Amino acid sequence: MDQIIIKSILIAVFVLFGLMLLRTGGSARTQAIRTLALILFLAAAIIAVIFPALVNDLAVSVGIGRGADLLLYAFIIVFIGNSLQAARRRSAQSAQITQLARTLALQRPLEPTAPAQDHPQP
């Protein structure tokens, strides 16, 4: 019954975070995979909050000294994966913007303007 306040707050934050992440778009398959992964991560986070000794036992069983270290390694992996996905998304968006700019340029070509004359000729 110890630390019930912080456990309740953490669980509520995890649930709210999960609900916010579920609202993002994407293809049906991508959305389904993202939803399943998110549900698994949220369930693991809630279990880790409720049963911290279980995280310690899992850490020891895989050769890590403490549960906190195991969580740190997991967060590093998730962070790197998220960073790679964001970089891939930025690259795809950049290519899409370039294609849109090219299409617009071909649809609306600019008329050439007369060269500016700085010095009138006598």
C-alpha positions in Angstrom: 0.0 0.0 0.0 3.1 2.2 0.0 3.4 4.9 -2.7 -0.2 4.6 -3.8 -0.4 8.3 -4.8 2.6 8.2 -7.1 1.5 4.9 -8.6 -2.0 6.3 -9.3 -0.6 9.4 -10.9 1.8 7.4 -13.1 -0.9 5.1 -14.2 -3.2 8.0 -15.1 -0.4 9.7 -17.0 0.4 6.5 -19.0 -3.3 6.0 -19.9 -3.7 9.7 -21.0 -0.5 9.5 -23.0 -1.7 6.3 -24.7 -5.0 7.9 -25.6 -3.3 10.9 -27.1 -1.0 8.7 -29.2 -3.9 6.6 -30.5 -5.4 9.7 -32.2 -2.6 10.0 -34.8 -3.3 9.0 -38.4 -1.6 6.7 -40.8 -2.5 3.7 -42.9 -4.7 1.0 -41.4 -1.9 -1.5 -41.0 0.5 1.1 -39.5 -2.2 2.2 -37.2 -3.0 -1.3 -36.1 0.7 -2.1 -35.4 1.1 1.2 -33.5 -2.0 0.5 -31.4 -0.8 -3.0 -30.5 2.7 -1.8 -29.6 1.3 1.1 -27.6 -1.1 -1.2 -25.6 1.8 -3.5 -24.8 4.1 -0.7 -23.7 1.4 0.9 -21.6 0.5 -2.5 -20.0 4.2 -3.0 -19.2 4.5 0.5 -17.8 1.4 0.0 -15.6 2.7 -3.4 -14.4 6.1 -1.9 -13.6 4.4 0.8 -11.5 2.2 -1.6 -9.6 4.8 -4.4 -9.2 8.3 -2.8 -9.1 9.8 -6.0 -7.6 8.8 -7.8 -10.8 10.9 -5.4 -12.9 13.9 -6.1 -10.6 13.4 -9.8 -10.9 13.2 -9.5 -14.7 16.3 -7.4 -14.7 18.3 -9.9 -12.6 17.0 -12.8 -14.8 18.5 -11.1 -18.0 21.7 -10.2 -16.3 21.1 -6.6 -15.3 21.7 -5.6 -11.7 18.6 -3.4 -11.1 15.2 -2.8 -12.5 15.9 0.9 -12.9 18.8 0.1 -15.3 16.5 -2.3 -17.3 13.9 0.5 -17.6 16.7 3.0 -18.7 17.9 0.6 -21.4 14.3 0.1 -22.6 13.7 3.8 -22.8 16.9 4.3 -24.7 15.8 1.7 -27.3 12.4 3.3 -27.6 13.9 6.8 -27.9 16.3 5.7 -30.7 13.5 3.9 -32.5 11.3 7.0 -32.2 14.1 9.2 -33.5 14.8 7.0 -36.5 11.1 7.0 -37.3 10.9 10.7 -37.0 13.9 11.2 -39.3 12.3 8.8 -41.8 9.0 10.8 -41.7 10.9 14.1 -42.1 12.7 12.7 -45.1 9.4 11.5 -46.7 7.8 14.8 -46.0 10.7 16.7 -47.6 10.4 14.5 -50.7 6.7 15.1 -50.8 7.2 18.9 -50.5 9.8 18.9 -53.3 7.4 17.0 -55.5 4.5 19.4 -54.8 6.8 22.4 -55.5 7.8 20.9 -58.8 4.2 20.2 -59.8 3.2 23.7 -58.9 6.1 25.2 -60.8 5.1 23.3 -63.9 1.5 24.2 -63.6 2.1 27.9 -63.0 5.3 29.0 -64.8 6.5 32.5 -64.1 6.6 34.9 -67.0 10.1 36.2 -67.7 10.5 39.8 -66.7 12.4 42.4 -68.7 15.9 42.9 -67.3 16.2 45.9 -65.1 18.2 48.8 -66.6 20.2 50.5 -64.0 21.8 52.9 -66.4 19.9 54.5 -69.3 21.7 54.4 -72.6 22.2 57.7 -74.4 
